[in-house]
Amino acid sequence: MDNSLFLIFFRSGPIGLVIFLLCIGGMIYLLTKADEIKKRTQRMENEKKP
């Protein structure tokens, strides 16, 4: 397992590393957007309750 990860990320050179970092950045972006939407919907539900 360790050898395969080494081959994927370091043998492919900087291109593989850039793709990996872009994927991580995309996931972080999607998680922050989902958290913002969740907070917004909770706020709207709390305003409608009383």
SERO-4910 file (N, C-alpha, C, O; in steps of 0.05 Angstrom, whole numbers):
BEGIN
 pado doro    nc1    nc2    nc3   cac1   cac2   cac3    cc1    cc2    cc3    oc1    oc2    oc3
  Met    A     17    -24      0      0      0      0     17     25      0     12     44    -15
  Asp    A     38     25     17     55     49     18     70     54     -8     73     77    -16
  Asn    A     78     32    -21     93     36    -46     74     47    -68     83     62    -85
  Ser    A     49     38    -68     31     48    -89     25     77    -86     24     92   -105
  Leu    A     22     86    -61     18    115    -56     42    131    -65     39    153    -76
  Phe    A     65    121    -59     90    135    -67     91    137    -97     98    158   -108
  Leu    A     84    115   -112     85    115   -141     64    135   -152     69    148   -172
  Ile    A     41    136   -140     19    153   -151     27    182   -148     25    198   -167
  Phe    A     36    190   -124     40    219   -119     67    230   -126     70    253   -133
  Phe    A     88    213   -125    115    224   -129    127    215   -156    144    230   -167
  Arg    A    120    192   -166    131    184   -192    119    200   -214    132    205   -235
  Ser    A     93    208   -211     80    222   -233     90    251   -234     83    266   -253
  Gly    A    105    260   -215    117    287   -216     98    307   -205     79    301   -191
  Pro    A    103    332   -212     87    354   -201     58    354   -211     40    365   -198
  Ile    A     53    342   -234     25    342   -245      7    326   -227    -15    335   -220
  Gly    A     16    302   -218     -1    286   -200     -5    300   -173    -27    299   -162
  Leu    A     15    313   -164     13    328   -138     -7    351   -141    -22    356   -122
  Val    A     -6    365   -163    -24    388   -167    -53    378   -169    -71    390   -158
  Ile    A    -57    356   -183    -84    345   -185    -94    337   -158   -118    342   -151
  Phe    A    -77    324   -142    -85    316   -115    -92    340    -98   -112    340    -84
  Leu    A    -76    361    -99    -82    385    -83   -107    400    -93   -122    411    -76
  Leu    A   -112    399   -119   -137    411   -129   -161    396   -119   -182    408   -113
  Cys    A   -159    370   -118   -182    354   -108   -187    360    -79   -210    362    -71
  Ile    A   -166    362    -63   -170    368    -35   -182    396    -32   -199    400    -15
  Gly    A   -172    416    -48   -184    443    -47   -213    443    -54   -229    457    -42
  Gly    A   -220    427    -75   -248    426    -83   -266    414    -61   -288    423    -57
  Met    A   -256    394    -48   -271    382    -26   -275    402     -3   -297    403      9
  Ile    A   -254    416      4   -256    436     25   -276    458     18   -292    466     34
  Tyr    A   -276    466     -8   -295    487    -17   -323    477    -15   -341    491     -6
  Leu    A   -328    452    -24   -355    441    -23   -365    438      6   -388    442     12
  Leu    A   -347    430     24   -355    427     52   -362    454     64   -381    456     80
  Thr    A   -347    475     58   -354    501     69   -380    512     58   -395    524     72
  Lys    A   -385    507     32   -410    515     20   -434    501     33   -454    513     39
  Ala    A   -431    474     38   -452    459     50   -457    468     79   -480    469     87
  Asp    A   -436    475     93   -439    485    120   -453    512    121   -470    517    138
  Glu    A   -447    529    101   -461    555    100   -490    551     94   -507    565    106
  Ile    A   -497    534     75   -525    529     69   -540    517     93   -563    524     98
  Lys    A   -527    499    107   -539    487    131   -545    508    152   -567    509    164
  Lys    A   -526    526    157   -530    548    176   -553    566    167   -569    575    184
  Arg    A   -554    572    141   -574    590    131   -602    578    134   -621    592    142
  Thr    A   -605    552    128   -631    539    131   -639    537    160   -663    540    167
  Gln    A   -620    532    178   -627    531    207   -636    558    216   -655    560    232
  Arg    A   -623    579    207   -631    607    215   -659    613    205   -675    625    219
  Met    A   -666    605    180   -692    610    169   -713    594    185   -735    604    189
  Glu    A   -708    569    193   -726    553    208   -731    566    236   -754    566    246
  Asn    A   -710    576    248   -713    589    274   -729    614    273   -743    621    292
  Glu    A   -727    629    251   -743    653    248   -772    647    243   -790    662    251
  Lys    A   -779    624    231   -806    617    225   -821    605    249   -845    606    250
  Lys    A   -806    594    268   -819    580    291   -836    597    308   -859    589    313
  Pro    A   -828    621    317   -845    636    336   -868    648    322   -884    662    334
***
